[in-house]
Amino acid sequence: MSWALIPLSEEQRAIQQTARDFADAELAPFTERWDRDGVFDRGIGEKLGALGFLGMLIPEAYDGLGLDTCTYLVALEEIAAVDASTAVLMSVHNSLPTQMLLRFGSEAQKQAYLKPMARGEWLGAFALSEPDAGSDAASLRTQAVRDGDHFVLTGVKAWVSHGGHADVILAMARTDTPDDRKGARGISAFIVTPDMPGFSVGKKEDKMGLRGSETVQLVFDELRVPVANLLGEAGMGFVYAMQSLDNGRLGIAAQSIGIARAALEHSVRYAAERQQFGKAIKEFQAIQFKLADMATRVAASRTLLHATAAAKDRGLPITQYGSMSKLMSSETAMWVTTQAIQIYGGYGYVKEYPVERLFRDAKVTEIYEGTSEIQRIIIARELYATS
């Protein structure tokens, strides 16, 4: 089932089919086990890289595919519809660390880090949040102090997707001083690699959903980062991170749509097979109305996302519509998976059936890379900014 109102090009359909075939062959047989055991298979990242799926938005000059945003999101939806945990890896890598390097990195940094990331040889991660700095990310405390030709970073980063397996981490830390805090303008971005002295992986979170995607704390204990690894200008790291999150939210929207679509497809099939009162439950109007509303919300979310992606590729500002898309798609995923559980009844509540996992996976899309409440704040702020 597609319901894509904006037509795809021949190239986009080919990439969509490649992603679908990959997901069916390489993800579907293992998704249940990864979820049950809470493990991440690093080999999946290597296979995604071999297909070019970890460099989709990176220009060919840096060994990427140089594709448009909509094509990337079409592929990402296909991955998410089968395994949302793998979609996290693909989304974070493509949307955050690589895009920050592409937009704000020096040529030397792009050659050293962006190229192997585009090829999928190195995995990227993004470290902004901290245990006491979530929605209020600008209140982060990790401190960077200049020491000759290095910065020394001390602090703990939280909620880092694949931080324990990443080869390159874009980490935000304060370069202002405790006596002269500059708020968001006192934060800089650094390129961190796990071989740097003072780096260690901390607590691994035991999560409700997305259990095949590792989420960890990173501990910087006087982590020594070369000055050459400062990204862009000092004091601009928070700005860079916020601009990159505009891209990241599109990835979360595509992931959400993939989850919702999968729940809808399972529900359509189940409603045709499940018999009650002498007929398939799809014959009951109560079930028909649920399916109709589920399909409508999935189609509307996808259409908004693709329109926003097209605007981004035309160079238009997308902060407002990116937040709208993330908000609508994530709440659609939660609502649709809830309806799927209801259609399945008691069977939807047990792990034997896939909608149980989809329900758990959906919830965090309303939380990470900006909660639904934060998205509403952004949307309202942009309404006044453009009025």
Beta strands, then each sheet from edge to edge (+ up, - down):
strand 1: 124-127
strand 2: 143-147
strand 3: 150-161
strand 4: 168-174
strand 5: 187-192
strand 6: 199-204
strand 7: 215-226
strand 8: 230-231
strand 9: 275-276
strand 10: 279-280
sheet 1: 1+ 4+ 5- 8+
sheet 2: 2+ 3- 7+ 6-
sheet 3: 9+ 10-
end
